Amino acid sequence: NEFNGLLLLAQYDHLFDRSYITFHRRGSLVPLPSIVALPPRLLGIEMDARLRHVAAEHLPFLEYHQSEVFVARVDRD
């Protein structure tokens, strides 16, 4: 499915794939609580970053990432 993917800069893609960040349904970045204390420049990201466009078709995949992948990381940390 073409909506089961996001075109992200490498540093965001790396953190997203490893569940250190996710994105809200409106596109805003949601970082893992344990990385909030790190200086964003060390991670190469901006904490106020957001997706430019989130189509309705992206939402089931983002919701899955938030509820199954990201939450599992939050529970481990």
All heavy atoms as a GROMACS GRO file, in nm:
protein
  634
    1ASN      N    1   0.084  -0.118   0.000
    1ASN     CA    2   0.000   0.000   0.000
    1ASN      C    3   0.089   0.124   0.000
    1ASN      O    4   0.179   0.137   0.084
    1ASN     CB    5  -0.091  -0.002   0.122
    1ASN     CG    6  -0.189   0.111   0.125
    1ASN    OD1    7  -0.154   0.226   0.105
    1ASN    ND2    8  -0.313   0.078   0.152
    2GLU      N    9   0.065   0.214  -0.090
    2GLU     CA   10   0.150   0.332  -0.104
    2GLU      C   11   0.142   0.426   0.017
    2GLU      O   12   0.229   0.510   0.036
    2GLU     CB   13   0.113   0.409  -0.230
    2GLU     CG   14  -0.028   0.467  -0.226
    2GLU     CD   15  -0.073   0.522  -0.360
    2GLU    OE1   16  -0.121   0.441  -0.442
    2GLU    OE2   17  -0.060   0.644  -0.380
    3PHE      N   18   0.040   0.414   0.100
    3PHE     CA   19   0.028   0.500   0.217
    3PHE      C   20   0.091   0.439   0.342
    3PHE      O   21   0.095   0.502   0.447
    3PHE     CB   22  -0.119   0.535   0.242
    3PHE     CG   23  -0.174   0.623   0.134
    3PHE    CD1   24  -0.246   0.569   0.030
    3PHE    CD2   25  -0.150   0.759   0.135
    3PHE    CE1   26  -0.296   0.650  -0.072
    3PHE    CE2   27  -0.198   0.841   0.034
    3PHE     CZ   28  -0.271   0.786  -0.069
    4ASN      N   29   0.143   0.318   0.329
    4ASN     CA   30   0.214   0.254   0.439
    4ASN      C   31   0.363   0.289   0.428
    4ASN      O   32   0.449   0.204   0.416
    4ASN     CB   33   0.195   0.103   0.438
    4ASN     CG   34   0.259   0.038   0.559
    4ASN    OD1   35   0.293   0.104   0.656
    4ASN    ND2   36   0.277  -0.092   0.552
    5GLY      N   37   0.390   0.417   0.432
    5GLY     CA   38   0.527   0.465   0.425
    5GLY      C   39   0.527   0.617   0.426
    5GLY      O   40   0.428   0.680   0.388
    6LEU      N   41   0.634   0.670   0.476
    6LEU     CA   42   0.651   0.815   0.482
    6LEU      C   43   0.785   0.849   0.419
    6LEU      O   44   0.884   0.779   0.442
    6LEU     CB   45   0.648   0.864   0.627
    6LEU     CG   46   0.520   0.839   0.705
    6LEU    CD1   47   0.543   0.869   0.853
    6LEU    CD2   48   0.406   0.922   0.650
    7LEU      N   49   0.789   0.955   0.343
    7LEU     CA   50   0.913   1.003   0.287
    7LEU      C   51   0.973   1.100   0.389
    7LEU      O   52   0.926   1.211   0.407
    7LEU     CB   53   0.888   1.074   0.153
    7LEU     CG   54   1.012   1.122   0.079
    7LEU    CD1   55   1.108   1.006   0.052
    7LEU    CD2   56   0.972   1.188  -0.050
    8LEU      N   57   1.075   1.051   0.460
    8LEU     CA   58   1.135   1.128   0.569
    8LEU      C   59   1.284   1.146   0.544
    8LEU      O   60   1.348   1.063   0.478
    8LEU     CB   61   1.119   1.053   0.702
    8LEU     CG   62   0.977   1.020   0.748
    8LEU    CD1   63   0.981   0.927   0.869
    8LEU    CD2   64   0.902   1.146   0.780
    9LEU      N   65   1.340   1.252   0.601
    9LEU     CA   66   1.485   1.266   0.602
    9LEU      C   67   1.543   1.148   0.678
    9LEU      O   68   1.478   1.093   0.770
    9LEU     CB   69   1.526   1.397   0.669
    9LEU     CG   70   1.489   1.525   0.594
    9LEU    CD1   71   1.518   1.647   0.680
    9LEU    CD2   72   1.566   1.534   0.463
   10ALA      N   73   1.664   1.110   0.646
   10ALA     CA   74   1.725   0.988   0.702
   10ALA      C   75   1.723   0.985   0.855
   10ALA      O   76   1.694   0.881   0.914
   10ALA     CB   77   1.867   0.973   0.651
   11GLN      N   78   1.753   1.097   0.919
   11GLN     CA   79   1.759   1.096   1.064
   11GLN      C   80   1.620   1.073   1.126
   11GLN      O   81   1.606   1.004   1.228
   11GLN     CB   82   1.824   1.224   1.120
   11GLN     CG   83   1.755   1.352   1.085
   11GLN     CD   84   1.802   1.414   0.955
   11GLN    OE1   85   1.835   1.346   0.860
   11GLN    NE2   86   1.805   1.547   0.950
   12TYR      N   87   1.515   1.126   1.065
   12TYR     CA   88   1.379   1.104   1.114
   12TYR      C   89   1.336   0.960   1.084
   12TYR      O   90   1.274   0.895   1.167
   12TYR     CB   91   1.281   1.203   1.050
   12TYR     CG   92   1.302   1.345   1.094
   12TYR    CD1   93   1.384   1.430   1.020
   12TYR    CD2   94   1.242   1.394   1.209
   12TYR    CE1   95   1.404   1.562   1.059
   12TYR    CE2   96   1.261   1.526   1.249
   12TYR     CZ   97   1.343   1.609   1.174
   12TYR     OH   98   1.363   1.739   1.214
   13ASP      N   99   1.370   0.911   0.965
   13ASP     CA  100   1.336   0.774   0.927
   13ASP      C  101   1.399   0.675   1.023
   13ASP      O  102   1.334   0.580   1.068
   13ASP     CB  103   1.383   0.749   0.783
   13ASP     CG  104   1.341   0.614   0.733
   13ASP    OD1  105   1.218   0.588   0.729
   13ASP    OD2  106   1.429   0.533   0.698
   14HIS      N  107   1.524   0.697   1.057
   14HIS     CA  108   1.596   0.608   1.150
   14HIS      C  109   1.525   0.605   1.285
   14HIS      O  110   1.501   0.497   1.341
   14HIS     CB  111   1.740   0.658   1.165
   14HIS     CG  112   1.823   0.579   1.258
   14HIS    ND1  113   1.884   0.461   1.221
   14HIS    CD2  114   1.856   0.599   1.387
   14HIS    CE1  115   1.950   0.412   1.324
   14HIS    NE2  116   1.935   0.495   1.426
   15LEU      N  117   1.491   0.721   1.338
   15LEU     CA  118   1.426   0.728   1.469
   15LEU      C  119   1.283   0.672   1.464
   15LEU      O  120   1.239   0.606   1.558
   15LEU     CB  121   1.424   0.873   1.520
   15LEU     CG  122   1.562   0.930   1.553
   15LEU    CD1  123   1.551   1.080   1.578
   15LEU    CD2  124   1.625   0.860   1.671
   16PHE      N  125   1.212   0.696   1.354
   16PHE     CA  126   1.076   0.644   1.338
   16PHE      C  127   1.079   0.492   1.330
   16PHE      O  128   1.001   0.424   1.398
   16PHE     CB  129   1.014   0.704   1.211
   16PHE     CG  130   0.871   0.664   1.188
   16PHE    CD1  131   0.767   0.730   1.251
   16PHE    CD2  132   0.839   0.560   1.101
   16PHE    CE1  133   0.634   0.695   1.229
   16PHE    CE2  134   0.708   0.524   1.078
   16PHE     CZ  135   0.605   0.591   1.142
   17ASP      N  136   1.168   0.436   1.249
   17ASP     CA  137   1.176   0.291   1.232
   17ASP      C  138   1.212   0.220   1.362
   17ASP      O  139   1.172   0.106   1.384
   17ASP     CB  140   1.276   0.254   1.124
   17ASP     CG  141   1.226   0.281   0.984
   17ASP    OD1  142   1.105   0.308   0.968
   17ASP    OD2  143   1.308   0.276   0.891
   18ARG      N  144   1.287   0.287   1.447
   18ARG     CA  145   1.329   0.228   1.575
   18ARG      C  146   1.239   0.271   1.691
   18ARG      O  147   1.269   0.244   1.806
   18ARG     CB  148   1.474   0.262   1.602
   18ARG     CG  149   1.565   0.176   1.514
   18ARG     CD  150   1.699   0.239   1.488
   18ARG     NE  151   1.776   0.159   1.394
   18ARG     CZ  152   1.761   0.162   1.263
   18ARG    NH1  153   1.670   0.239   1.207
   18ARG    NH2  154   1.836   0.088   1.184
   19SER      N  155   1.130   0.338   1.657
   19SER     CA  156   1.025   0.377   1.753
   19SER      C  157   1.068   0.479   1.857
   19SER      O  158   1.016   0.483   1.967
   19SER     CB  159   0.970   0.253   1.824
   19SER     OG  160   0.924   0.162   1.730
   20TYR      N  161   1.164   0.563   1.823
   20TYR     CA  162   1.201   0.673   1.912
   20TYR      C  163   1.113   0.795   1.889
   20TYR      O  164   1.104   0.881   1.976
   20TYR     CB  165   1.348   0.711   1.893
   20TYR     CG  166   1.442   0.608   1.950
   20TYR    CD1  167   1.510   0.521   1.866
   20TYR    CD2  168   1.460   0.597   2.087
   20TYR    CE1  169   1.596   0.426   1.917
   20TYR    CE2  170   1.545   0.501   2.139
   20TYR     CZ  171   1.613   0.415   2.053
   20TYR     OH  172   1.697   0.321   2.105
   21ILE      N  173   1.050   0.801   1.772
   21ILE     CA  174   0.954   0.907   1.742
   21ILE      C  175   0.836   0.846   1.668
   21ILE      O  176   0.846   0.737   1.610
   21ILE     CB  177   1.014   1.022   1.655
   21ILE    CG1  178   1.056   0.972   1.517
   21ILE    CG2  179   1.128   1.092   1.729
   21ILE    CD1  180   1.095   1.081   1.418
   22THR      N  181   0.726   0.918   1.671
   22THR     CA  182   0.611   0.888   1.587
   22THR      C  183   0.552   1.022   1.546
   22THR      O  184   0.610   1.127   1.579
   22THR     CB  185   0.509   0.796   1.659
   22THR    OG1  186   0.416   0.747   1.562
   22THR    CG2  187   0.438   0.865   1.773
   23PHE      N  188   0.443   1.019   1.475
   23PHE     CA  189   0.380   1.143   1.432
   23PHE      C  190   0.232   1.139   1.466
   23PHE      O  191   0.165   1.037   1.448
   23PHE     CB  192   0.398   1.165   1.280
   23PHE     CG  193   0.541   1.190   1.243
   23PHE    CD1  194   0.623   1.086   1.204
   23PHE    CD2  195   0.594   1.317   1.249
   23PHE    CE1  196   0.755   1.108   1.171
   23PHE    CE2  197   0.726   1.342   1.216
   23PHE     CZ  198   0.807   1.236   1.177
   24HIS      N  199   0.183   1.249   1.516
   24HIS     CA  200   0.042   1.267   1.547
   24HIS      C  201  -0.036   1.267   1.416
   24HIS      O  202   0.019   1.295   1.309
   24HIS     CB  203   0.024   1.401   1.620
   24HIS     CG  204  -0.113   1.426   1.670
   24HIS    ND1  205  -0.209   1.489   1.594
   24HIS    CD2  206  -0.171   1.398   1.788
   24HIS    CE1  207  -0.320   1.497   1.664
   24HIS    NE2  208  -0.300   1.442   1.783
   25ARG      N  209  -0.163   1.241   1.422
   25ARG     CA  210  -0.247   1.236   1.302
   25ARG      C  211  -0.247   1.368   1.224
   25ARG      O  212  -0.276   1.370   1.106
   25ARG     CB  213  -0.388   1.191   1.335
   25ARG     CG  214  -0.464   1.285   1.425
   25ARG     CD  215  -0.603   1.233   1.465
   25ARG     NE  216  -0.688   1.218   1.351
   25ARG     CZ  217  -0.743   1.102   1.310
   25ARG    NH1  218  -0.722   0.992   1.378
   25ARG    NH2  219  -0.819   1.097   1.203
   26ARG      N  220  -0.214   1.478   1.289
   26ARG     CA  221  -0.204   1.607   1.220
   26ARG      C  222  -0.062   1.637   1.174
   26ARG      O  223  -0.035   1.745   1.124
   26ARG     CB  224  -0.256   1.718   1.310
   26ARG     CG  225  -0.405   1.706   1.334
   26ARG     CD  226  -0.461   1.828   1.400
   26ARG     NE  227  -0.605   1.810   1.418
   26ARG     CZ  228  -0.670   1.838   1.528
   26ARG    NH1  229  -0.605   1.889   1.631
   26ARG    NH2  230  -0.799   1.819   1.537
   27GLY      N  231   0.029   1.543   1.197
   27GLY     CA  232   0.164   1.555   1.144
   27GLY      C  233   0.271   1.600   1.240
   27GLY      O  234   0.388   1.601   1.205
   28SER      N  235   0.236   1.639   1.363
   28SER     CA  236   0.338   1.686   1.455
   28SER      C  237   0.420   1.570   1.510
   28SER      O  238   0.371   1.458   1.528
   28SER     CB  239   0.276   1.767   1.569
   28SER     OG  240   0.182   1.691   1.638
   29LEU      N  241   0.546   1.597   1.535
   29LEU     CA  242   0.640   1.499   1.588
   29LEU      C  243   0.606   1.467   1.732
   29LEU      O  244   0.580   1.557   1.812
   29LEU     CB  245   0.782   1.557   1.580
   29LEU     CG  246   0.892   1.470   1.635
   29LEU    CD1  247   0.941   1.374   1.528
   29LEU    CD2  248   1.006   1.554   1.684
   30VAL      N  249   0.610   1.340   1.766
   30VAL     CA  250   0.591   1.294   1.903
   30VAL      C  251   0.715   1.212   1.940
   30VAL      O  252   0.732   1.100   1.891
   30VAL     CB  253   0.463   1.207   1.918
   30VAL    CG1  254   0.446   1.160   2.061
   30VAL    CG2  255   0.341   1.280   1.867
   31PRO      N  256   0.803   1.269   2.022
   31PRO     CA  257   0.925   1.196   2.059
   31PRO      C  258   0.902   1.104   2.179
   31PRO      O  259   0.813   1.127   2.262
   31PRO     CB  260   1.022   1.308   2.096
   31PRO     CG  261   0.934   1.417   2.148
   31PRO     CD  262   0.805   1.407   2.070
   32LEU      N  263   0.982   1.002   2.189
   32LEU     CA  264   0.984   0.916   2.305
   32LEU      C  265   1.028   0.999   2.425
   32LEU      O  266   1.122   1.078   2.413
   32LEU     CB  267   1.081   0.802   2.280
   32LEU     CG  268   1.086   0.688   2.378
   32LEU    CD1  269   0.957   0.606   2.368
   32LEU    CD2  270   1.205   0.600   2.349
   33PRO      N  271   0.964   0.988   2.538
   33PRO     CA  272   1.003   1.070   2.654
   33PRO      C  273   1.152   1.064   2.687
   33PRO      O  274   1.212   1.164   2.727
   33PRO     CB  275   0.918   1.014   2.768
   33PRO     CG  276   0.797   0.959   2.699
   33PRO     CD  277   0.847   0.904   2.568
   34SER      N  278   1.215   0.951   2.668
   34SER     CA  279   1.356   0.938   2.704
   34SER      C  280   1.450   1.016   2.612
   34SER      O  281   1.564   1.041   2.649
   34SER     CB  282   1.398   0.791   2.708
   34SER     OG  283   1.384   0.732   2.582
   35ILE      N  284   1.406   1.055   2.492
   35ILE     CA  285   1.495   1.134   2.406
   35ILE      C  286   1.467   1.283   2.413
   35ILE      O  287   1.543   1.362   2.358
   35ILE     CB  288   1.494   1.086   2.259
   35ILE    CG1  289   1.364   1.119   2.189
   35ILE    CG2  290   1.530   0.940   2.248
   35ILE    CD1  291   1.373   1.107   2.038
   36VAL      N  292   1.361   1.323   2.482
   36VAL     CA  293   1.328   1.465   2.491
   36VAL      C  294   1.440   1.543   2.559
   36VAL      O  295   1.468   1.658   2.523
   36VAL     CB  296   1.193   1.486   2.565
   36VAL    CG1  297   1.168   1.632   2.596
   36VAL    CG2  298   1.080   1.428   2.483
   37ALA      N  299   1.507   1.482   2.654
   37ALA     CA  300   1.614   1.550   2.728
   37ALA      C  301   1.741   1.568   2.645
   37ALA      O  302   1.826   1.650   2.680
   37ALA     CB  303   1.646   1.474   2.855
   38LEU      N  304   1.754   1.493   2.537
   38LEU     CA  305   1.874   1.505   2.453
   38LEU      C  306   1.867   1.631   2.369
   38LEU      O  307   1.759   1.667   2.321
   38LEU     CB  308   1.886   1.384   2.361
   38LEU     CG  309   1.905   1.249   2.427
   38LEU    CD1  310   1.896   1.140   2.323
   38LEU    CD2  311   2.038   1.243   2.500
   39PRO      N  312   1.980   1.697   2.348
   39PRO     CA  313   1.978   1.812   2.258
   39PRO      C  314   1.939   1.765   2.116
   39PRO      O  315   2.002   1.674   2.062
   39PRO     CB  316   2.122   1.863   2.260
   39PRO     CG  317   2.182   1.808   2.386
   39PRO     CD  318   2.111   1.677   2.410
   40PRO      N  319   1.835   1.825   2.059
   40PRO     CA  320   1.789   1.781   1.926
   40PRO      C  321   1.899   1.784   1.820
   40PRO      O  322   1.899   1.701   1.730
   40PRO     CB  323   1.677   1.880   1.893
   40PRO     CG  324   1.632   1.934   2.023
   40PRO     CD  325   1.753   1.932   2.113
   41ARG      N  326   1.993   1.876   1.832
   41ARG     CA  327   2.099   1.883   1.730
   41ARG      C  328   2.186   1.757   1.731
   41ARG      O  329   2.242   1.719   1.629
   41ARG     CB  330   2.183   2.009   1.747
   41ARG     CG  331   2.274   2.009   1.865
   41ARG     CD  332   2.359   2.138   1.873
   41ARG     NE  333   2.450   2.131   1.982
   41ARG     CZ  334   2.417   2.153   2.110
   41ARG    NH1  335   2.294   2.184   2.141
   41ARG    NH2  336   2.509   2.142   2.205
   42LEU      N  337   2.196   1.689   1.847
   42LEU     CA  338   2.271   1.563   1.852
   42LEU      C  339   2.200   1.454   1.772
   42LEU      O  340   2.264   1.364   1.720
   42LEU     CB  341   2.290   1.516   1.996
   42LEU     CG  342   2.387   1.598   2.082
   42LEU    CD1  343   2.393   1.541   2.222
   42LEU    CD2  344   2.526   1.600   2.020
   43LEU      N  345   2.069   1.463   1.766
   43LEU     CA  346   1.991   1.367   1.691
   43LEU      C  347   1.972   1.410   1.545
   43LEU      O  348   1.928   1.332   1.462
   43LEU     CB  349   1.853   1.350   1.755
   43LEU     CG  350   1.852   1.297   1.898
   43LEU    CD1  351   1.712   1.306   1.957
   43LEU    CD2  352   1.904   1.155   1.904
   44GLY      N  353   2.002   1.536   1.517
   44GLY     CA  354   1.984   1.588   1.382
   44GLY      C  355   1.839   1.618   1.348
   44GLY      O  356   1.801   1.616   1.231
   45ILE      N  357   1.758   1.641   1.451
   45ILE     CA  358   1.616   1.668   1.428
   45ILE      C  359   1.574   1.797   1.496
   45ILE      O  360   1.648   1.852   1.577
   45ILE     CB  361   1.526   1.553   1.477
   45ILE    CG1  362   1.533   1.539   1.630
   45ILE    CG2  363   1.562   1.422   1.409
   45ILE    CD1  364   1.432   1.444   1.688
   46GLU      N  365   1.455   1.841   1.464
   46GLU     CA  366   1.394   1.955   1.532
   46GLU      C  367   1.267   1.904   1.599
   46GLU      O  368   1.186   1.837   1.535
   46GLU     CB  369   1.363   2.066   1.432
   46GLU     CG  370   1.490   2.118   1.367
   46GLU     CD  371   1.469   2.249   1.296
   46GLU    OE1  372   1.373   2.320   1.329
   46GLU    OE2  373   1.552   2.278   1.209
   47MET      N  374   1.252   1.934   1.726
   47MET     CA  375   1.138   1.882   1.802
   47MET      C  376   1.005   1.941   1.755
   47MET      O  377   0.901   1.882   1.778
   47MET     CB  378   1.156   1.908   1.952
   47MET     CG  379   1.265   1.825   2.013
   47MET     SD  380   1.228   1.648   2.000
   47MET     CE  381   1.370   1.580   2.081
   48ASP      N  382   1.009   2.054   1.686
   48ASP     CA  383   0.884   2.111   1.633
   48ASP      C  384   0.860   2.072   1.487
   48ASP      O  385   0.774   2.128   1.421
   48ASP     CB  386   0.881   2.262   1.651
   48ASP     CG  387   0.991   2.334   1.573
   48ASP    OD1  388   1.084   2.268   1.524
   48ASP    OD2  389   0.984   2.457   1.563
   49ALA      N  390   0.933   1.971   1.439
   49ALA     CA  391   0.915   1.923   1.302
   49ALA      C  392   0.776   1.863   1.287
   49ALA      O  393   0.715   1.818   1.384
   49ALA     CB  394   1.021   1.818   1.269
   50ARG      N  395   0.728   1.867   1.164
   50ARG     CA  396   0.597   1.807   1.137
   50ARG      C  397   0.592   1.759   0.992
   50ARG      O  398   0.667   1.807   0.907
   50ARG     CB  399   0.484   1.906   1.166
   50ARG     CG  400   0.485   2.033   1.088
   50ARG     CD  401   0.372   2.130   1.128
   50ARG     NE  402   0.242   2.070   1.121
   50ARG     CZ  403   0.166   2.039   1.230
   50ARG    NH1  404   0.210   2.064   1.350
   50ARG    NH2  405   0.048   1.984   1.215
   51LEU      N  406   0.506   1.665   0.968
   51LEU     CA  407   0.483   1.618   0.832
   51LEU      C  408   0.409   1.726   0.756
   51LEU      O  409   0.320   1.791   0.811
   51LEU     CB  410   0.401   1.489   0.834
   51LEU     CG  411   0.461   1.371   0.907
   51LEU    CD1  412   0.361   1.256   0.913
   51LEU    CD2  413   0.591   1.326   0.841
   52ARG      N  414   0.443   1.746   0.632
   52ARG     CA  415   0.376   1.849   0.551
   52ARG      C  416   0.233   1.812   0.516
   52ARG      O  417   0.146   1.896   0.511
   52ARG     CB  418   0.454   1.874   0.423
   52ARG     CG  419   0.583   1.943   0.446
   52ARG     CD  420   0.650   1.975   0.316
   52ARG     NE  421   0.779   2.036   0.343
   52ARG     CZ  422   0.867   2.061   0.251
   52ARG    NH1  423   0.842   2.030   0.125
   52ARG    NH2  424   0.981   2.116   0.283
   53HIS      N  425   0.212   1.685   0.489
   53HIS     CA  426   0.079   1.641   0.448
   53HIS      C  427   0.053   1.501   0.502
   53HIS      O  428   0.135   1.411   0.483
   53HIS     CB  429   0.068   1.641   0.296
   53HIS     CG  430  -0.062   1.588   0.246
   53HIS    ND1  431  -0.180   1.658   0.258
   53HIS    CD2  432  -0.094   1.471   0.187
   53HIS    CE1  433  -0.279   1.587   0.207
   53HIS    NE2  434  -0.229   1.473   0.163
   54VAL      N  435  -0.058   1.485   0.568
   54VAL     CA  436  -0.101   1.353   0.613
   54VAL      C  437  -0.237   1.326   0.548
   54VAL      O  438  -0.335   1.393   0.578
   54VAL     CB  439  -0.115   1.347   0.768
   54VAL    CG1  440  -0.162   1.209   0.811
   54VAL    CG2  441   0.017   1.383   0.835
   55ALA      N  442  -0.238   1.231   0.458
   55ALA     CA  443  -0.364   1.193   0.392
   55ALA      C  444  -0.444   1.102   0.484
   55ALA      O  445  -0.388   1.033   0.570
   55ALA     CB  446  -0.333   1.121   0.260
   56ALA      N  447  -0.572   1.101   0.464
   56ALA     CA  448  -0.658   1.013   0.544
   56ALA      C  449  -0.613   0.867   0.533
   56ALA      O  450  -0.624   0.791   0.630
   56ALA     CB  451  -0.803   1.028   0.498
   57GLU      N  452  -0.558   0.831   0.418
   57GLU     CA  453  -0.513   0.693   0.397
   57GLU      C  454  -0.389   0.660   0.480
   57GLU      O  455  -0.360   0.542   0.504
   57GLU     CB  456  -0.484   0.669   0.248
   57GLU     CG  457  -0.606   0.678   0.162
   57GLU     CD  458  -0.638   0.819   0.112
   57GLU    OE1  459  -0.574   0.916   0.157
   57GLU    OE2  460  -0.728   0.832   0.027
   58HIS      N  461  -0.314   0.760   0.525
   58HIS     CA  462  -0.199   0.736   0.613
   58HIS      C  463  -0.241   0.702   0.756
   58HIS      O  464  -0.167   0.637   0.828
   58HIS     CB  465  -0.110   0.862   0.622
   58HIS     CG  466  -0.027   0.889   0.503
   58HIS    ND1  467  -0.044   1.001   0.427
   58HIS    CD2  468   0.076   0.821   0.448
   58HIS    CE1  469   0.045   1.001   0.329
   58HIS    NE2  470   0.118   0.892   0.340
   59LEU      N  471  -0.357   0.749   0.795
   59LEU     CA  472  -0.398   0.742   0.936
   59LEU      C  473  -0.400   0.602   0.996
   59LEU      O  474  -0.350   0.583   1.106
   59LEU     CB  475  -0.531   0.813   0.957
   59LEU     CG  476  -0.527   0.964   0.931
   59LEU    CD1  477  -0.665   1.025   0.955
   59LEU    CD2  478  -0.421   1.034   1.012
   60PRO      N  479  -0.453   0.501   0.928
   60PRO     CA  480  -0.449   0.367   0.990
   60PRO      C  481  -0.306   0.320   1.017
   60PRO      O  482  -0.281   0.256   1.119
   60PRO     CB  483  -0.518   0.277   0.887
   60PRO     CG  484  -0.598   0.368   0.802
   60PRO     CD  485  -0.526   0.500   0.801
   61PHE      N  486  -0.214   0.354   0.930
   61PHE     CA  487  -0.075   0.312   0.949
   61PHE      C  488  -0.008   0.391   1.061
   61PHE      O  489   0.068   0.335   1.141
   61PHE     CB  490   0.002   0.326   0.817
   61PHE     CG  491  -0.056   0.241   0.708
   61PHE    CD1  492  -0.128   0.297   0.604
   61PHE    CD2  493  -0.041   0.103   0.710
   61PHE    CE1  494  -0.183   0.220   0.505
   61PHE    CE2  495  -0.096   0.023   0.610
   61PHE     CZ  496  -0.167   0.082   0.507
   62LEU      N  497  -0.035   0.521   1.068
   62LEU     CA  498   0.018   0.601   1.178
   62LEU      C  499  -0.040   0.554   1.312
   62LEU      O  500   0.032   0.545   1.412
   62LEU     CB  501  -0.012   0.749   1.158
   62LEU     CG  502   0.078   0.825   1.063
   62LEU    CD1  503   0.027   0.968   1.045
   62LEU    CD2  504   0.221   0.825   1.111
   63GLU      N  505  -0.168   0.527   1.313
   63GLU     CA  506  -0.232   0.479   1.436
   63GLU      C  507  -0.174   0.346   1.480
   63GLU      O  508  -0.152   0.323   1.599
   63GLU     CB  509  -0.383   0.472   1.418
   63GLU     CG  510  -0.446   0.609   1.409
   63GLU     CD  511  -0.590   0.609   1.361
   63GLU    OE1  512  -0.647   0.501   1.338
   63GLU    OE2  513  -0.645   0.721   1.347
   64TYR      N  514  -0.146   0.258   1.386
   64TYR     CA  515  -0.082   0.130   1.419
   64TYR      C  516   0.056   0.156   1.479
   64TYR      O  517   0.093   0.097   1.581
   64TYR     CB  518  -0.071   0.039   1.296
   64TYR     CG  519   0.003  -0.088   1.328
   64TYR    CD1  520  -0.062  -0.196   1.385
   64TYR    CD2  521   0.140  -0.098   1.304
   64TYR    CE1  522   0.006  -0.312   1.417
   64TYR    CE2  523   0.209  -0.213   1.336
   64TYR     CZ  524   0.142  -0.320   1.393
   64TYR     OH  525   0.211  -0.434   1.426
   65HIS      N  526   0.132   0.243   1.415
   65HIS     CA  527   0.267   0.273   1.465
   65HIS      C  528   0.259   0.327   1.608
   65HIS      O  529   0.337   0.287   1.694
   65HIS     CB  530   0.339   0.372   1.373
   65HIS     CG  531   0.482   0.394   1.409
   65HIS    ND1  532   0.522   0.497   1.491
   65HIS    CD2  533   0.593   0.325   1.377
   65HIS    CE1  534   0.653   0.491   1.506
   65HIS    NE2  535   0.699   0.387   1.438
   66GLN      N  536   0.165   0.415   1.633
   66GLN     CA  537   0.151   0.474   1.766
   66GLN      C  538   0.106   0.371   1.869
   66GLN      O  539   0.160   0.366   1.979
   66GLN     CB  540   0.052   0.590   1.763
   66GLN     CG  541   0.100   0.707   1.683
   66GLN     CD  542  -0.012   0.800   1.644
   66GLN    OE1  543  -0.125   0.785   1.687
   66GLN    NE2  544   0.019   0.897   1.560
   67SER      N  545   0.007   0.291   1.837
   67SER     CA  546  -0.052   0.202   1.936
   67SER      C  547   0.021   0.071   1.955
   67SER      O  548   0.014   0.012   2.063
   67SER     CB  549  -0.198   0.173   1.900
   67SER     OG  550  -0.206   0.098   1.782
   68GLU      N  551   0.094   0.026   1.855
   68GLU     CA  552   0.159  -0.104   1.865
   68GLU      C  553   0.312  -0.096   1.871
   68GLU      O  554   0.374  -0.174   1.942
   68GLU     CB  555   0.119  -0.193   1.746
   68GLU     CG  556  -0.030  -0.217   1.735
   68GLU     CD  557  -0.087  -0.292   1.855
   68GLU    OE1  558  -0.017  -0.378   1.912
   68GLU    OE2  559  -0.202  -0.262   1.893
   69VAL      N  560   0.370  -0.005   1.799
   69VAL     CA  561   0.515   0.002   1.788
   69VAL      C  562   0.572   0.103   1.887
   69VAL      O  563   0.656   0.069   1.971
   69VAL     CB  564   0.557   0.036   1.643
   69VAL    CG1  565   0.707   0.040   1.629
   69VAL    CG2  566   0.495  -0.062   1.545
   70PHE      N  567   0.528   0.226   1.878
   70PHE     CA  568   0.578   0.334   1.965
   70PHE      C  569   0.546   0.305   2.111
   70PHE      O  570   0.631   0.318   2.197
   70PHE     CB  571   0.516   0.466   1.921
   70PHE     CG  572   0.570   0.587   1.992
   70PHE    CD1  573   0.698   0.633   1.969
   70PHE    CD2  574   0.490   0.657   2.083
   70PHE    CE1  575   0.747   0.746   2.033
   70PHE    CE2  576   0.538   0.769   2.147
   70PHE     CZ  577   0.667   0.813   2.123
   71VAL      N  578   0.424   0.262   2.140
   71VAL     CA  579   0.384   0.234   2.278
   71VAL      C  580   0.469   0.121   2.336
   71VAL      O  581   0.507   0.125   2.452
   71VAL     CB  582   0.234   0.200   2.285
   71VAL    CG1  583   0.196   0.142   2.419
   71VAL    CG2  584   0.152   0.325   2.259
   72ALA      N  585   0.503   0.023   2.256
   72ALA     CA  586   0.588  -0.086   2.305
   72ALA      C  587   0.723  -0.031   2.347
   72ALA      O  588   0.780  -0.075   2.447
   72ALA     CB  589   0.604  -0.193   2.196
   73ARG      N  590   0.775   0.066   2.275
   73ARG     CA  591   0.903   0.128   2.310
   73ARG      C  592   0.888   0.208   2.440
   73ARG      O  593   0.973   0.203   2.526
   73ARG     CB  594   0.951   0.216   2.196
   73ARG     CG  595   1.071   0.301   2.228
   73ARG     CD  596   1.194   0.222   2.258
   73ARG     NE  597   1.265   0.195   2.137
   73ARG     CZ  598   1.387   0.144   2.133
   73ARG    NH1  599   1.451   0.117   2.244
   73ARG    NH2  600   1.444   0.120   2.020
   74VAL      N  601   0.779   0.283   2.453
   74VAL     CA  602   0.755   0.362   2.574
   74VAL      C  603   0.751   0.270   2.695
   74VAL      O  604   0.807   0.300   2.799
   74VAL     CB  605   0.624   0.444   2.561
   74VAL    CG1  606   0.586   0.507   2.695
   74VAL    CG2  607   0.639   0.552   2.454
   75ASP      N  608   0.685   0.157   2.680
   75ASP     CA  609   0.674   0.062   2.791
   75ASP      C  610   0.808   0.002   2.831
   75ASP      O  611   0.829  -0.031   2.947
   75ASP     CB  612   0.576  -0.050   2.756
   75ASP     CG  613   0.432  -0.003   2.747
   75ASP    OD1  614   0.402   0.106   2.800
   75ASP    OD2  615   0.351  -0.075   2.686
   76ARG      N  616   0.899  -0.011   2.737
   76ARG     CA  617   1.032  -0.069   2.766
   76ARG      C  618   1.123   0.031   2.835
   76ARG      O  619   1.208  -0.007   2.912
   76ARG     CB  620   1.099  -0.116   2.637
   76ARG     CG  621   1.045  -0.244   2.585
   76ARG     CD  622   1.139  -0.302   2.481
   76ARG     NE  623   1.186  -0.204   2.386
   76ARG     CZ  624   1.170  -0.210   2.255
   76ARG    NH1  625   1.106  -0.310   2.203
   76ARG    NH2  626   1.217  -0.117   2.177
   77ASP      N  627   1.112   0.158   2.797
   77ASP     CA  628   1.203   0.260   2.851
   77ASP      C  629   1.164   0.307   2.989
   77ASP      O  630   1.063   0.294   3.041
   77ASP     CB  631   1.211   0.381   2.756
   77ASP     CG  632   1.297   0.350   2.634
   77ASP    OD1  633   1.352   0.239   2.626
   77ASP    OD2  634   1.307   0.436   2.548
   0.00000   0.00000   0.00000
